[in-house]
Amino acid sequence: MNKIDFTFSDLIAGYVTQFDKTKDTFSLKTSDNREFLVQLAPTAFGELVRNLGEAYRDATAQMREMLVPGRFVFAYGIFYPDGENGDCAFAANHLVFLGRSENEYLFETQNWWIKQVRQLADFYLEAEFGDGEIDYSEYRTNLTIAGDKQKSGRQETDTISRLVYGFASAYLLTGEDRFLEAAEKGTKYLREHMRFRDESEGICYWYHAVDIKADGSEQKIFASEFGDDYDAIPCYEQIYALAGSTQTYRITGDRLIKDDIKATVNLFHRFFKDKSEKGGYYSHIDPITLSPYSESLGRNRAKKNWNSVGDHAPAYLINLWLATGEPEYADFLEYTFDTIAAHFPDYDASPFVQEKFNDDWSKDYHTVQQNRAIVGHNLKIAWNLTRMHSLNAKETYKNFAEKIGHVIPGVGCDRQRGGWYDMEERVLAPGQKFYRLVWHDRKAWWQQEQGILAYYIMAGVYQDPDFIRFAREGAAFYNAWFLDTESGGVYFNVLANGQPYALGTERGKGSHSMAGYHSFELCYLAAIYINLLINQEPMDFYFKPMPGGFPDNILRVQPDILPPGSIRIGEVWLNGHKYTNFDPEALTIELPTDRNEMKFRVRIVPAGVDFDADLIEVSDGVAKIDLAGSLEPSMLKYFKEELEKAHGVKGVILNMQDLKSISDEALRYLAFYKQKAGSDFSIAVLGAEGSVKAAIEQSELNEEISLLAQ
């Protein structure tokens, strides 16, 4: 019965173990150590993974030389059930390589995710506002796969907020003013059209949506109209209503934003929180009485779940603490994570967490989810527990996160093809070996995000080699198969084999479920974890605080909750000029009081990095690069990167005023660079003193370059 005696196409992800030139075959070992023999089809072609906005990069001519042991590769091809000993032969038609060498992962290069977030922001700006003014009255929730607006006039609060989060995150990474304009205008639109202030109760809550009628008038939709939440106010909608404005507040310190956040937090504490000894936050409240116990809530009456308890942290609360440093928000975070650590582990019954509860924390199986697991929620818990562990180190947080990190790949990850599944049964039925997939074996973009972020931060914090492997495998699958390099944006779902799934509500780039949140959040935080924790490379962040905005006149620039002492401020520029009034270890900047407009560029560096290079300007064909710290051999790559940015200039001025030392290797590189640039290329050194000046003179480079006094 059910013998496989037919051909079918599929994907194998794994590590090359050997290549046989005579047979044109190679062996591929999957993530869980199963080995496949792969025959290259006569028409096989190879390519390098590419980012959004990049052209196809062919690797067909080199692909056989690239099949070296240890290289991770995707092989898409056809299984033929006529192999030796009854095995299925596999012929690969398409190979995707993740880097030029066996140890390179292009998505771990310094600017990969920054380029991706810029492309995403441009895609959504064009889709929602075209070439004209950024006007949120033109915003629509539903977008086609190409980014065209669908006919519905609905504007959902959460999708606007999530897109605002995306634009704000794009600004933090790029400093592009149009992204901040979109974030600020979106925040203002939410305040003016979606907010309900109840001054008598001291709270703020947010409409579910607004329908824009044909004549331009609005109809406000107060309670949710989604099936699981119908005629209720779900906690998660109020949570995500704050996502965009809070990320924007980190940049600007706008006090109107802070007022709305505080009033919404009051809503959570007063009406969603279980103030009894049981604790936690309820998932729904009645729209009239604001009670979680109302009979009108039906099966949602007095229920608690992951979204109502845990989603505060990633959606807004961590960012609120980063922006303010206020103890009450650290306490709120601790309360939520203590609650999660106390009630969500369920390893005696299942390898998945329990995430649906009754009022007394007994298990709730009477929802649509029943006794089923959302794989991405398990990953999300591990990711956020690890963040919280760096703020408030508790073994319960660390142990729970590591438990998920070691257990979930065996049950929620596709170890054959790569990527993370969606919803699964939490327990095996008698005779079963594989946890059953509930709806399908497709993979959603947001669950890939949770896996990538969880494993990169756990790799950086806990230093477990398995975690960096899972991080790279997940990031490889996402970048190889989810990026729509033709139309822009990312696909909602792909099939198990990585091919796009483009039907129904999962076809578009904008919907109730998809806006500018998860894909942007992934870019923002993956860049941070990879650069600052894994590769130990510096990053620049951008802020534009309003005069008098932040109450203590302190700009807090910590990009995420990372291990104490792991990062510091390297340099700061205010309106293009160096600014020195900052505390590098506290990651704070004291704002000047005499400026009407401030734009800060802040360089965050890993604690172990003691060198900085920065291309300041290019004027009249001459680039000016500032160097600071100790230019040792391990730091040479940063110097090279800045010189490469100045490609095409006729000369460079190297400001070495703040350079403490320079290695012989760096001097040899400078001599070689001058040779390749040609005799007409000029190099001038400004402000070199002491041992740096002596090293240049001893190398006789001063005959090739000009030494200038400061």
Secondary structure, DSSP 8 states (H G I E B T S, - for coil): -----S-EEEEEEEEEEEEETTTTEEEEE-TTS-EEEEEEEEEEEEEE---TT----B-TTTHHHH--TT-EEEEEEEEES--GGG--EEEEEEEEESSSSTT--GGGSTTHHHHHHHHHHHHHHHHHHTTS---GGG--S-B-TTS-B-S--EEEHHHHHHHHHHHHHHHHHH--HHHHHHHHHHHHHHHHHTEEEETTTTEEEE-SEEEE-TTS-EEEE-S--SGGGTTSEEHHHHHHTTHHHHHHHHHH--HHHHHHHHHHHHHIIIIIB--STT--BBSEE-TTT--TT-GGGGGGTT-EEHHHHHTHIIIIIHHHHHHH--HHHHHHHHHHHHHHHHHS--TTT-SS---EE-TTS-B---STT-SEEEHHHHHHHHHHHHHHHHHS--HHHHHHHHHHHHHTHHHHB-TTT-SB-SEEESS--TT--S--BSS-S-EEHHHHHHHHHHHHHHHHHH--HHHHHHHHHHHHHHHHHTB-TTTSSB-SEE-TTS-EE--GGGSSSBSSS-SSSHHHHHHHHHHHIIIIIIS---EEEEE---TT-STTSEEE---S---TTSEEEEEEEETTEE---EETTTTEEE--SS-S---EEEEEEETT--EEEEEEEEETTEEEEEEEEEE-GGGHHHHHHHHHHTTT-SEEEEEEEEEEEE-HHHHHHHHHHHHHH-TT-EEEEES--HHHHHHHHHTTGGGTSEEE--
